[in-house]
Amino acid sequence: MKRHAPAAFESTASSFSLLALTAPVAMGYIPLGMVFGFLFVQAGAHWSLAVLSSLLVYAGAAQYMMIPMIAAGLPVGTIALATLIVNSRHIFYGLSLLNRFPKNGWLRWYLVFALTDETYSVLTTLPKSTSDKQMALLALLNHSWWVLGSTCGAIIGAQAQLALAGLDFVLAALFAVLTVEQWRTRKSAAPLWVALAAYALAYPLAGKHALVISIVLSIAAAMLWQPKRAIAGGVDHD
């Protein structure tokens, strides 16, 4: 006779699985969050504001960007506009996951808020059977790593002489790990080659803005590719 595992055991096993999935993100978010918290306090802000920023803003690149802006005394509106521009790519992330997110309720809104680059990368590797609560828990774990790092950096890092050299490579290493995970669960290698080609084209044109340009080119390629697939599918059915 087949025995079914208790629901509590299945829930615990699922939580450990999600924890394992977020481990690479934790290895990137905690040190990067520490650097953010450290630099934020060094810019003259109170440590609690660093923690509050990671709780409510939660946008790594934009949070780093706002440190010199705060130090320069720029108005909140200017900082908010710059943050919107930097994070505009998240609009496309959300659109591609709308059908998988909960239809309503606070879980949907939290997932929209917590959809960072890394969280998006992990969510897209999950099977379609993943529940709404599991997706929200994964996003919450990633959010927690960033807040933990920011808190440690703000409280401890500001009181000690820390050597920050080399930590800037952590983000590159994190994206390399996430790329490997995407490659392992791929249905087609085309997105990776398109992204590499887009960056190779964008970098000689505008090195400082190569990432943004390559993202736009990749999105344009995806929009052109989808109609072709739809047409091909329609021909097959005919």
N, C-alpha and C positions, 0 to 999 in steps of 0.2 A: 504493500500500500504506500502511496506517495505521501510524504509528510511535508507540510508547508511550514516555512520558518515563521516564527512569531513576528507580528507587525513591528514591534519595538526593535527586534534584531535587524529587520530589513531597513528600518529607518536609520539605525546606527551605522550599518554598513554603507548606506547611501551617503551619509554625512561624511564618513571617512573617505569615500571615493571623491566627493566634492573637495574635501580638504587637500587630497593629493593633487587634484587638478589645479588648485590655486597655489600650490607650493612654488612653482616657478615665478608666479606673479609676486608672491610674498618676498622672494629673494631679490626682486627688483624694487618693489614698492617700499619696503622697510628702509633700506639704505638711502634711496632717493628721497623718501619722505624726511629722513633725518637731515639730509643736506638742506632740504627746503626749510625745515624748522629752524635749523642753525642760521641760515642766511637771512631768514625773515626776522629773527631776533636781532641779528647783527645790523640789520637795516634800521633798527630803532623801534620796532613794534613790540608790544607786550607778547609774552609767550602764549598766553591764552588765545590771542587773535590768530596765531598760527594754527592752533588746534581747531578753532572755530572755522577758519578758512577751509581746512581739509574736510570738515564735517559738512559744510554748506555749499562750498564752491566745488571741491573735488574735481579739479581739472589740472593735472600735473604741469603740463607745459605752460598753461595760462597762469598758474600760481607762481611759477618761476619768473614768468614775464612781469608779473605785477610787483615783484620785489623792488626793482629799480624805479618803477613808476610811483610806488608809495614813498620811497626814499626821496624822490624828486618833488613830492607834494602835489602830484597831479590829481584832479578831481575824480570822484567816484564814477561819474558818467563816462569819462574818457577810459578809465580802466575797464568798465563794464562793456563798452563798445569794442575795445581791443580783445577782450575775452570772447565775445560773441564771434568775432571774425576768426580767431584762432581755432575755436571749437565748432565752427560751422560744418566741418566734415561729419560731425556726429549726427547731423540731420539724415545723411544718407545711411549711416549705420542703423538708425532707428527705423527708417523706411523698409529696410531689408528684413527686419525682424518683427514687423507689426503683426503678422499673422501668427507668430509664435508666442507673443506676449499675452498675458491675461487680458480679457476683453474689458474689464473694468476693475475698480477697487484700488486700494493703496499699493498692491503688489505691482500693478501695471505702471503706476506713476513712479514708484521707486526704481524699477528697472529702467525706465526712461532716463531718470536722473543719474543713475549709477553706470550708464553705458559708456565706459571708457574704451580706449583702443584695445587694451589687454582683455577686459571683460568681454568685449565683442568677439575677440579672437577665440576665447575659450567657449563662449556660448554657442558659436557656430560649429563647434566640434561635438556638441552633445547630441544624442539621438533624439528623434522627434517625440519619443515617449516620455521625455523628461518633464516632470510636473512643474507647474508655476512656482510652487514653493521651493523646489530645488534650484530653479534658475535664480530666484530672489536670494536664496541662501548663498549661492556662489557669488553673486554680485555684492552681497553684504560682507562676505569674507574678504573679497578684494578691497572693498572700501575700508574695512577694519585694518588691513595691513598698512594702507596709506596713512590712516589716522594714527596708528601706533607709531609708525616711523616719524611722522611730523611731531608727535608729542615728545618722543625721546630726543629728537634733535633740538626742539625748543627748550626743553627743561635741562637736559644733561649736556647736549652739545654746546650750548651757549656758555656753559660754565667751565669748559675744558678746552685745551689747545688740541684740536683735532686736525689730523692730516687728511685733507679731503681729496688729495691728488689720486686720480685713478677711478674714483667713484662715478665719474661721468660715463665710464664705459659700461656701467651696469645696465643702463637702458638699452644700449645696443645688444648686449648679451641676452637681455630679456626678450627682445623682439626676435632674436635668432632662435631662441627656444620655442617661442610661439609659432614662428614660421615652420619649424620642423613638425610641430603638432598639426598645423594646417596641412602640411604636405602628406603626413601619414593618413589623414582622413579625407584626402582629396578625391573628387570624382573626375577632375580634369586638371592637367598641369597648366592650362592656358592662363588662369589668373596670375600665377606666379611669373610667367614669362612676360605677360603684358605689363605687370608692375615693374619688372626689371628694365624692360624696354622703355617704359615711360620715364623712369628716373634717369636712364642713360641719355635720353633725349633732352630732359629738362635741365640736367646739371650743367652742361656747357652753355645753355642759354641764360640761366640765372641761378648760380650756385647757391646763393643765400635763400632763395625761394624754391629750390628744386623739389622739396618734399610736397609743398602745396600744389605746384604745377603738375607733378607726377600723379598726385591723387586725383586732380581734375581730369587729366588725360585717361587715367584708369577708369574713372566713372563714365566718361564719354564712350570709352571702348565697350564697357559693360552694357550701356544703353543701346549701342549699335548692335551688339552681339545678341541680346535677348530677342529683338524682333526677328532676326534671321533664324534663330532656333524655333520661334513660334511658327514661322512660315514653313520651315522644314518639317515640323511636326504636323502641320496641316496637310502638307503634300503627302506625307506617309499615310495619313488616315484616308486620304482620297484613293 
